[in-house]
Amino acid sequence: MNKSAAVQKASLQKKKAEAEKHISQLENQQKILLNRLRKEERNARTSRLCRHGAILEGVFPAAVTADGEDIKAFLIALSHLPGAEEMAAKMLKIGSTE
């Protein structure tokens, strides 16, 4: 192999190493952004759950001392009352237009 070919090969290897480093950096940036997105989604969900829980406790003070299973059973019982499905559909429709 002549000197020119060796220099060219070394140059190509260097460029390949730089490209691999750049790819690795981009993959790390992607991971960071995905983690931030997941964190924002978790925070939004937590906030939403806290707001809904606060509303439930405000309307039904006994909910403060109830455990999760009791709350679930209570809400299921409410959902079986006459007109509950229509009221929920109406309220959800109103909430989605605001």
C-alpha positions as CSV (number, residue, x, y, z in Angstrom):
1,M,0.0,0.0,0.0
2,N,1.5,3.3,-0.9
3,K,1.7,6.3,1.3
4,S,-1.2,8.1,-0.3
5,A,-3.6,5.2,0.1
6,A,-2.6,4.8,3.8
7,V,-3.2,8.5,4.4
8,Q,-6.6,8.3,2.7
9,K,-7.5,5.2,4.7
10,A,-6.5,6.9,8.0
11,S,-8.6,10.0,6.9
12,L,-11.7,7.7,6.2
13,Q,-11.3,6.0,9.6
14,K,-11.1,9.3,11.3
15,K,-14.2,10.5,9.6
16,K,-16.0,7.2,10.5
17,A,-15.0,7.7,14.1
18,E,-16.3,11.3,14.1
19,A,-19.6,10.2,12.5
20,E,-20.1,7.4,15.1
21,K,-19.4,9.9,17.9
22,H,-21.9,12.3,16.4
23,I,-24.5,9.5,16.1
24,S,-23.9,8.6,19.7
25,Q,-24.4,12.2,20.8
26,L,-27.7,12.4,18.8
27,E,-28.9,9.2,20.4
28,N,-28.1,10.6,23.8
29,Q,-30.0,13.8,23.0
30,Q,-33.0,11.8,21.9
31,K,-33.0,9.8,25.2
32,I,-32.8,13.1,27.1
33,L,-35.7,14.6,25.2
34,L,-37.8,11.4,25.6
35,N,-37.1,11.4,29.3
36,R,-38.2,15.1,29.5
37,L,-41.4,14.3,27.6
38,R,-42.2,11.4,29.9
39,K,-41.6,13.5,32.9
40,E,-43.9,16.3,31.6
41,E,-46.6,13.7,30.9
42,R,-46.2,12.3,34.4
43,N,-46.4,15.7,35.9
44,A,-49.5,16.6,33.9
45,R,-51.2,13.3,35.0
46,T,-50.3,13.8,38.6
47,S,-51.6,17.4,38.5
48,R,-54.8,16.2,36.9
49,L,-55.3,13.4,39.4
50,C,-54.7,15.8,42.3
51,R,-57.3,18.3,40.9
52,H,-59.8,15.6,40.4
53,G,-59.2,14.2,43.9
54,A,-59.5,17.7,45.4
55,I,-62.8,18.1,43.6
56,L,-64.1,14.8,44.9
57,E,-63.1,15.6,48.4
58,G,-64.7,19.0,48.1
59,V,-68.0,17.6,47.0
60,F,-67.9,14.5,49.2
61,P,-66.0,15.3,52.4
62,A,-66.1,11.6,53.5
63,A,-63.8,10.9,50.6
64,V,-60.9,12.3,52.6
65,T,-60.8,9.3,54.9
66,A,-61.8,6.7,52.4
67,D,-59.3,4.4,50.7
68,G,-59.0,3.9,47.0
69,E,-61.2,0.8,46.8
70,D,-64.0,2.6,48.8
71,I,-63.8,5.6,46.4
72,K,-63.9,3.3,43.4
73,A,-66.9,1.4,44.7
74,F,-68.7,4.7,45.5
75,L,-68.1,6.1,42.0
76,I,-69.2,2.8,40.4
77,A,-72.4,3.0,42.6
78,L,-73.0,6.6,41.5
79,S,-72.5,5.6,37.8
80,H,-75.4,3.1,38.1
81,L,-77.9,5.7,39.3
82,P,-80.7,6.6,36.8
83,G,-79.5,9.4,34.5
84,A,-75.9,9.1,35.5
85,E,-74.7,8.1,32.0
86,E,-76.5,11.0,30.3
87,M,-75.3,13.5,32.9
88,A,-71.7,12.3,32.5
89,A,-71.9,12.5,28.7
90,K,-73.4,16.0,29.0
91,M,-70.7,17.2,31.4
92,L,-67.9,15.7,29.4
93,K,-69.2,17.4,26.3
94,I,-69.4,20.7,28.1
95,G,-65.8,20.2,29.4
96,S,-64.4,19.4,26.0
97,T,-65.7,22.7,24.5
98,E,-64.1,24.9,27.1
